[in-house]
Amino acid sequence: MSQKQKSYLSNLNRIIIFMLTLSGLLMDGFQTSDIPCTFAVIFWLWLPLCTEIESKFINRFTTHPYN
Protein backbone atom coordinates (compact mmCIF):
# COMPACT_ATOMS: atom_id res chain seq x y z
CA MET A 1 0.00 0.00 0.00
CA SER A 2 1.44 3.35 -1.01
CA GLN A 3 1.76 6.33 1.30
CA LYS A 4 -0.99 8.14 -0.62
CA GLN A 5 -3.38 5.21 -0.12
CA LYS A 6 -2.54 5.03 3.59
CA SER A 7 -3.17 8.75 3.95
CA TYR A 8 -6.49 8.46 2.09
CA LEU A 9 -7.60 5.52 4.25
CA SER A 10 -6.58 7.32 7.44
CA ASN A 11 -8.52 10.44 6.46
CA LEU A 12 -11.54 8.34 5.50
CA ASN A 13 -11.45 6.64 8.91
CA ARG A 14 -11.23 10.03 10.62
CA ILE A 15 -14.28 11.27 8.74
CA ILE A 16 -16.28 8.15 9.64
CA ILE A 17 -15.34 8.41 13.33
CA PHE A 18 -16.18 12.12 13.36
CA MET A 19 -19.57 11.59 11.72
CA LEU A 20 -20.49 8.75 14.10
CA THR A 21 -19.43 10.83 17.11
CA LEU A 22 -21.37 13.85 15.88
CA SER A 23 -24.49 11.79 15.24
CA GLY A 24 -24.22 10.25 18.73
CA LEU A 25 -23.89 13.68 20.32
CA LEU A 26 -26.89 15.01 18.41
CA MET A 27 -29.12 11.99 19.11
CA ASP A 28 -29.13 12.37 22.87
CA GLY A 29 -28.93 16.16 22.93
CA PHE A 30 -25.98 18.29 23.89
CA GLN A 31 -24.99 18.09 27.54
CA THR A 32 -22.06 19.58 29.44
CA SER A 33 -20.54 16.13 29.84
CA ASP A 34 -20.21 15.95 26.05
CA ILE A 35 -17.50 18.63 26.02
CA PRO A 36 -14.68 16.45 27.42
CA CYS A 37 -15.78 13.58 25.19
CA THR A 38 -15.69 15.86 22.16
CA PHE A 39 -12.19 17.09 22.98
CA ALA A 40 -11.01 13.51 23.55
CA VAL A 41 -12.38 12.41 20.18
CA ILE A 42 -10.81 15.38 18.40
CA PHE A 43 -7.44 14.69 20.01
CA TRP A 44 -7.71 10.98 19.19
CA LEU A 45 -8.54 11.71 15.56
CA TRP A 46 -5.53 13.98 15.17
CA LEU A 47 -3.16 11.90 17.30
CA PRO A 48 -1.04 10.64 14.35
CA LEU A 49 -0.51 14.20 13.16
CA CYS A 50 0.24 15.44 16.68
CA THR A 51 2.76 12.62 17.18
CA GLU A 52 4.47 13.44 13.90
CA ILE A 53 4.73 17.13 14.81
CA GLU A 54 6.06 16.29 18.28
CA SER A 55 8.69 13.94 16.88
CA LYS A 56 9.85 16.55 14.35
CA PHE A 57 10.01 19.14 17.14
CA ILE A 58 11.99 16.83 19.42
CA ASN A 59 14.36 15.77 16.64
CA ARG A 60 14.97 19.38 15.70
CA PHE A 61 16.07 20.33 19.18
CA THR A 62 17.90 17.14 20.11
CA THR A 63 19.96 16.93 16.93
CA HIS A 64 22.99 19.15 17.17
CA PRO A 65 24.21 20.47 13.81
CA TYR A 66 27.80 20.85 15.08
CA ASN A 67 28.33 17.19 16.05
C-alpha angles and dihedrals in degrees: 000000000000125000090250091055091048090050091048092049092047092051091047090052090049091052092049092049091047093050093048091048092048092049090049092051092049095046096062097033128252115293132174090250088063092069097074090042091052092050091048092052092047091050091046092050092052096038095108091053092045091050091050092050092047093050092050090049093049093045091050093056099036096049111082114209092206097059 
